[in-house]
Amino acid sequence: MKLLQLAVMIAMVGCAGAQQMPPGSEMHGGGAAFLTLTPERAIEVGEADMQRFYAGDDVALWTQMSAAMQAAVKDQSVLKAFTEHMAKYFGKETRVIHQSAVPLPPAAMQYRRIVMYQDADYPMVVSFTFSGSGTIEEFHIKEEPKAADSKYVKYRDRTKLAFPLKGEWMIYQGGPMVSENEHAATTSERFAYDMVMLNGGQLFSHDGMTNEEWFAYGQPVLADANGTVVTLVDDSPDSLPYHPNAQVEHGNVVVIGHGDGEYSVYSHLKHGSMAVKVGDPVKAGEKIAEVGNSGDSQFARLGYNLQTSDDLNHTEGLPAGFDHVKVNGKRRKDAEPVRGDVVERR
């Protein structure tokens, strides 16, 4: 359904019936301070702000908004009308499906909460974007986007997969819902992951304006399982952070065939870092390349996808479960991590 800007929604509250109301609304500000808010703290702040919102404490929320956000909303009464709108047309929150917080480089943190409401028969996504100091820069509530259809939702991979990276990594995109994983909107990458490296809870040093400042950049990428290299592309220079090359979606790529109709795809690899060539057999844990920032990527990360063929565009994504990992500090087997999870190979 079409989402309306908050000012328009407020104008409709007094005269529209419930069936005419949008499924949510949104408010946007701008600007951000240097990131000091951790994901854990952002979840705490986000949860507290949701309780303030449900309690109708528009004073506290207004006070927490940045000057730019207040200017965008225009008046505290608009915020109050928004809380009344949600209470009237959606009712109480009945279930939290998932919540997470991830950095939005260079200097913000986003808290996202997927919930069910009493008077809505579809999931809703609540999102707060905070500056580093915790001021609210953006706030919206909207319907969960529909994921791509897939006959593989309940599929379990035949290949035993190991996490393809060493160290501590955050799942930046991952999970079955589009609000957790933008890839879930497409059939070919329905269950794909984006992974970013953490160091002391941070993604980069200094200001992150060069690839070398990102902790992920140059990290070894390991084969997730035994197989054969069937595709290799290494002709895309690494882009500068925040300057993606949208013309080359995957950037530099290695595809490994495992048999049983399962292929692993590693994207955005560092130019010139390939340690294998087409036709090479590889063993699980063997280095195949390094993490880069090639192709349609905002910053250094690894794109990973398990799929049904070696075709990068005309294929179907498969769920990938990793054995012998820690997810958020707990040992897991056949783990399918989601947005915000911190994963370590063990």
C-alpha positions as CSV (number, residue, x, y, z in Angstrom):
1,M,0.0,0.0,0.0
2,K,1.0,3.6,-0.6
3,L,2.7,5.3,2.4
4,L,1.9,8.9,2.9
5,Q,4.1,11.6,4.4
6,L,3.2,12.3,8.0
7,A,1.8,15.8,7.3
8,V,-0.7,14.3,4.8
9,M,-1.6,11.5,7.1
10,I,-2.4,13.9,9.9
11,A,-4.7,15.9,7.6
12,M,-6.6,12.7,7.0
13,V,-7.0,11.6,10.6
14,G,-10.1,13.6,11.4
15,C,-12.1,12.7,8.3
16,A,-11.0,9.3,7.0
17,G,-12.3,5.8,8.0
18,A,-9.9,3.1,9.0
19,Q,-10.1,1.4,5.6
20,Q,-8.7,4.6,4.0
21,M,-5.7,5.0,6.3
22,P,-2.2,4.1,5.1
23,P,-0.5,1.1,6.7
24,G,2.0,3.3,8.4
25,S,3.7,6.6,8.1
26,E,7.2,8.0,8.3
27,M,9.2,10.9,9.5
28,H,12.6,12.0,8.3
29,G,15.2,14.4,9.5
30,G,18.9,14.5,8.5
31,G,22.4,14.8,9.7
32,A,24.3,12.6,12.1
33,A,27.2,12.8,14.6
34,F,30.2,10.5,14.7
35,L,29.2,7.0,15.5
36,T,29.6,6.1,19.2
37,L,26.3,4.2,19.7
38,T,26.8,0.5,19.8
39,P,24.3,-2.0,18.3
40,E,23.5,-3.3,21.8
41,R,22.9,0.2,23.1
42,A,20.9,1.1,20.0
43,I,18.5,-1.8,20.7
44,E,18.1,-0.6,24.3
45,V,17.3,2.9,23.1
46,G,15.0,1.7,20.3
47,E,13.0,-0.5,22.7
48,A,12.7,2.4,25.2
49,D,11.6,4.8,22.4
50,M,8.9,2.3,21.3
51,Q,7.5,2.1,24.8
52,R,7.4,5.9,24.9
53,F,5.7,5.9,21.6
54,Y,3.1,3.4,22.7
55,A,2.5,5.3,25.9
56,G,1.9,8.5,24.0
57,D,4.9,10.2,25.5
58,D,5.4,12.5,22.5
59,V,7.3,15.0,24.8
60,A,10.1,12.6,25.4
61,L,10.3,11.6,21.8
62,W,10.2,15.2,20.6
63,T,13.0,16.1,22.9
64,Q,15.2,13.2,21.6
65,M,14.7,14.3,18.0
66,S,17.5,16.2,16.3
67,A,16.9,19.8,15.2
68,A,16.7,18.6,11.6
69,M,14.1,16.0,12.5
70,Q,12.1,18.5,14.5
71,A,12.2,20.9,11.5
72,A,11.0,18.1,9.2
73,V,8.1,17.1,11.6
74,K,7.3,20.9,12.1
75,D,5.4,20.6,15.4
76,Q,5.1,18.4,18.4
77,S,1.4,18.1,17.8
78,V,2.1,16.3,14.6
79,L,4.0,13.6,16.5
80,K,1.1,13.3,19.0
81,A,-1.4,12.8,16.2
82,F,0.9,10.1,14.7
83,T,0.8,8.2,18.0
84,E,-3.0,8.5,18.2
85,H,-3.3,7.3,14.6
86,M,-1.3,4.2,15.2
87,A,-3.3,3.4,18.4
88,K,-6.6,3.9,16.7
89,Y,-6.0,2.0,13.4
90,F,-3.5,-0.7,14.4
91,G,-4.1,-1.3,18.1
92,K,-1.5,-2.8,20.4
93,E,1.7,-4.5,19.5
94,T,1.1,-8.2,20.0
95,R,4.4,-9.9,19.0
96,V,8.0,-8.9,18.2
97,I,9.1,-11.2,15.3
98,H,12.7,-9.9,15.3
99,Q,14.7,-6.8,16.2
100,S,18.2,-5.8,15.4
101,A,20.5,-2.8,15.1
102,V,23.3,-2.3,12.5
103,P,25.6,0.6,11.7
104,L,24.7,2.9,8.8
105,P,28.1,4.2,7.8
106,P,29.6,6.6,8.1
107,A,27.9,7.9,11.3
108,A,24.5,6.5,12.2
109,M,22.9,3.4,13.7
110,Q,19.6,1.9,12.6
111,Y,17.3,0.0,15.0
112,R,14.7,-2.1,13.3
113,R,11.8,-4.0,14.9
114,I,9.5,-6.4,12.9
115,V,6.2,-6.7,14.8
116,M,2.5,-7.8,14.6
117,Y,-0.2,-5.4,15.7
118,Q,-3.6,-6.4,17.0
119,D,-5.6,-4.9,14.1
120,A,-3.2,-5.7,11.2
121,D,-2.9,-9.2,9.6
122,Y,0.5,-8.5,8.2
123,P,3.9,-7.8,9.8
124,M,5.0,-4.2,10.2
125,V,8.5,-2.7,10.4
126,V,9.4,0.0,12.9
127,S,12.6,1.7,12.3
128,F,14.6,4.4,14.2
129,T,17.8,5.9,12.8
130,F,20.0,7.4,15.5
131,S,23.0,9.6,15.3
132,G,26.1,8.5,17.2
133,S,24.9,10.3,20.3
134,G,21.4,8.7,20.2
135,T,19.3,11.6,18.8
136,I,16.5,10.4,16.4
137,E,17.3,11.3,12.8
138,E,14.5,9.1,11.2
139,F,11.5,7.2,12.4
140,H,9.0,5.2,10.4
141,I,6.4,2.4,10.7
142,K,5.4,0.6,7.5
143,E,4.2,-2.7,6.1
144,E,6.8,-5.4,5.7
145,P,7.7,-5.7,2.0
146,K,6.8,-9.0,0.3
147,A,9.7,-11.4,-0.3
148,A,10.3,-13.1,-3.6
149,D,8.4,-16.4,-4.1
150,S,10.7,-19.4,-3.6
151,K,10.1,-23.1,-3.5
152,Y,13.2,-23.5,-1.5
153,V,12.1,-21.8,1.7
154,K,12.3,-25.0,3.7
155,Y,15.3,-26.4,1.8
156,R,18.2,-27.8,3.7
157,D,21.6,-27.7,2.0
158,R,23.1,-31.0,1.1
159,T,26.7,-29.6,1.3
160,K,28.0,-29.1,4.9
161,L,29.0,-25.4,4.9
162,A,31.6,-23.7,7.0
163,F,31.5,-19.9,7.6
164,P,33.8,-18.4,4.9
165,L,35.6,-15.9,7.1
166,K,37.8,-15.7,10.1
167,G,37.2,-13.2,13.0
168,E,34.1,-11.5,14.1
169,W,31.6,-10.5,11.4
170,M,28.2,-8.9,11.5
171,I,25.4,-10.0,9.2
172,Y,24.6,-6.7,7.5
173,Q,22.0,-8.2,5.2
174,G,20.5,-11.6,5.9
175,G,17.3,-13.4,6.8
176,P,14.1,-14.5,5.1
177,M,12.3,-11.1,5.4
178,V,13.0,-8.1,3.1
179,S,13.3,-5.7,6.1
180,E,16.2,-7.9,7.3
181,N,17.7,-8.6,3.9
182,E,17.2,-6.5,0.9
183,H,18.3,-9.5,-1.3
184,A,15.1,-11.4,-0.2
185,A,13.2,-9.3,-2.7
186,T,14.8,-11.2,-5.6
187,T,14.6,-14.9,-6.6
188,S,18.3,-15.3,-7.4
189,E,19.5,-13.9,-4.1
190,R,16.5,-14.8,-1.9
191,F,18.7,-16.1,1.0
192,A,22.0,-14.2,0.3
193,Y,24.2,-12.5,2.9
194,D,26.3,-9.4,3.2
195,M,29.0,-9.7,5.9
196,V,31.0,-6.8,7.4
197,M,33.9,-7.2,9.8
198,L,33.8,-5.8,13.3
199,N,36.7,-4.7,15.5
200,G,35.8,-3.5,18.9
201,G,32.2,-2.9,17.6
202,Q,33.4,-0.7,14.8
203,L,33.6,-1.3,11.0
204,F,36.5,1.1,10.2
205,S,39.2,3.3,11.7
206,H,39.6,7.0,11.3
207,D,36.8,8.3,9.0
208,G,36.5,5.2,6.7
209,M,37.0,7.2,3.5
210,T,39.6,4.7,2.1
211,N,39.1,1.0,1.7
212,E,42.2,0.2,3.8
213,E,40.5,1.8,6.9
214,W,37.7,-0.8,6.7
215,F,38.6,-3.9,8.9
216,A,37.0,-6.2,6.3
217,Y,39.2,-5.1,3.4
218,G,41.8,-7.6,2.4
219,Q,40.6,-10.3,4.8
220,P,41.0,-13.8,3.5
221,V,37.9,-15.4,2.0
222,L,37.8,-19.2,2.6
223,A,36.0,-21.9,0.6
224,D,32.9,-22.9,2.5
225,A,33.2,-26.5,1.4
226,N,35.0,-28.9,-0.9
227,G,34.3,-28.2,-4.6
228,T,35.5,-26.9,-7.9
229,V,36.0,-23.4,-9.1
230,V,33.5,-23.0,-12.0
231,T,33.5,-19.2,-12.5
232,L,36.0,-16.4,-11.8
233,V,35.8,-12.7,-12.6
234,D,38.6,-10.4,-11.6
235,D,38.3,-7.3,-13.9
236,S,36.6,-4.8,-11.6
237,P,38.8,-2.2,-9.7
238,D,37.8,-1.7,-6.1
239,S,35.7,1.4,-5.7
240,L,36.2,4.1,-3.0
241,P,33.9,3.8,-0.1
242,Y,30.4,5.2,-0.9
243,H,31.1,5.2,-4.6
244,P,29.6,1.9,-5.8
245,N,29.9,0.7,-9.4
246,A,26.3,-0.1,-10.1
247,Q,27.2,-1.2,-13.7
248,V,28.9,-4.3,-12.3
249,E,26.6,-5.7,-9.7
250,H,28.7,-8.5,-8.2
251,G,32.1,-7.0,-8.9
252,N,34.9,-9.6,-8.7
253,V,33.4,-13.0,-8.2
254,V,34.3,-16.6,-7.5
255,V,31.7,-19.4,-7.9
256,I,32.4,-22.9,-6.5
257,G,30.3,-25.9,-7.6
258,H,29.8,-28.5,-4.8
259,G,27.6,-31.0,-6.7
260,D,24.0,-31.9,-5.9
261,G,22.9,-28.7,-7.6
262,E,24.6,-26.3,-5.1
263,Y,26.9,-23.5,-6.0
264,S,28.5,-20.9,-3.6
265,V,29.0,-17.4,-4.9
266,Y,31.4,-14.9,-3.4
267,S,31.0,-11.3,-4.5
268,H,32.7,-7.9,-4.2
269,L,36.1,-9.5,-3.9
270,K,39.3,-7.5,-3.9
271,H,40.8,-6.9,-7.4
272,G,43.9,-8.9,-7.9
273,S,43.4,-11.1,-4.8
274,M,42.4,-14.4,-6.5
275,A,44.2,-17.4,-5.1
276,V,42.5,-19.9,-7.4
277,K,41.5,-20.2,-11.1
278,V,38.7,-21.8,-13.0
279,G,38.9,-25.6,-12.8
280,D,40.8,-25.7,-9.6
281,P,39.6,-28.2,-6.9
282,V,39.3,-26.5,-3.5
283,K,39.1,-27.8,0.0
284,A,36.9,-26.4,2.8
285,G,38.9,-23.7,4.6
286,E,41.2,-23.0,1.6
287,K,41.8,-19.3,0.8
288,I,40.3,-18.4,-2.5
289,A,40.5,-14.6,-2.5
290,E,40.2,-11.5,-0.3
291,V,37.4,-9.2,0.8
292,G,37.1,-6.2,-1.4
293,N,34.9,-3.3,-2.4
294,S,34.3,-4.1,-6.1
295,G,31.0,-3.7,-8.0
296,D,27.8,-2.4,-6.5
297,S,29.1,-2.1,-3.0
298,Q,29.1,0.9,-0.7
299,F,32.0,-0.3,1.4
300,A,34.2,-3.4,2.0
301,R,32.1,-6.5,2.6
302,L,31.6,-10.0,1.4
303,G,28.5,-10.9,-0.5
304,Y,27.7,-14.6,-0.2
305,N,25.0,-16.6,-1.9
306,L,24.2,-20.3,-2.2
307,Q,22.2,-21.0,-5.4
308,T,21.1,-23.7,-7.8
309,S,23.4,-22.9,-10.7
310,D,26.6,-21.0,-11.7
311,D,24.6,-18.4,-13.5
312,L,24.8,-15.1,-11.6
313,N,21.5,-13.7,-12.9
314,H,19.2,-16.6,-13.9
315,T,19.2,-18.9,-10.9
316,E,17.4,-19.5,-7.6
317,G,18.8,-18.8,-4.2
318,L,19.1,-21.5,-1.6
319,P,19.1,-21.2,2.3
320,A,22.7,-21.6,3.6
321,G,23.2,-23.0,7.0
322,F,26.7,-22.8,8.6
323,D,28.1,-25.5,10.9
324,H,30.7,-24.9,13.6
325,V,30.0,-21.3,14.2
326,K,29.2,-19.0,17.1
327,V,26.2,-16.7,16.6
328,N,26.1,-13.9,19.2
329,G,28.5,-15.8,21.3
330,K,26.6,-19.1,21.3
331,R,27.8,-22.2,19.5
332,R,25.4,-23.2,16.7
333,K,25.1,-25.9,14.1
334,D,23.3,-25.4,10.7
335,A,22.9,-21.7,11.6
336,E,21.1,-19.3,9.3
337,P,22.0,-16.0,10.8
338,V,20.0,-12.8,10.2
339,R,20.5,-9.1,10.1
340,G,22.5,-7.9,13.1
341,D,23.8,-11.3,14.2
342,V,27.5,-11.5,15.0
343,V,29.1,-14.6,13.6
344,E,32.5,-16.3,14.3
345,R,34.0,-19.3,12.7
346,R,35.2,-21.9,15.2
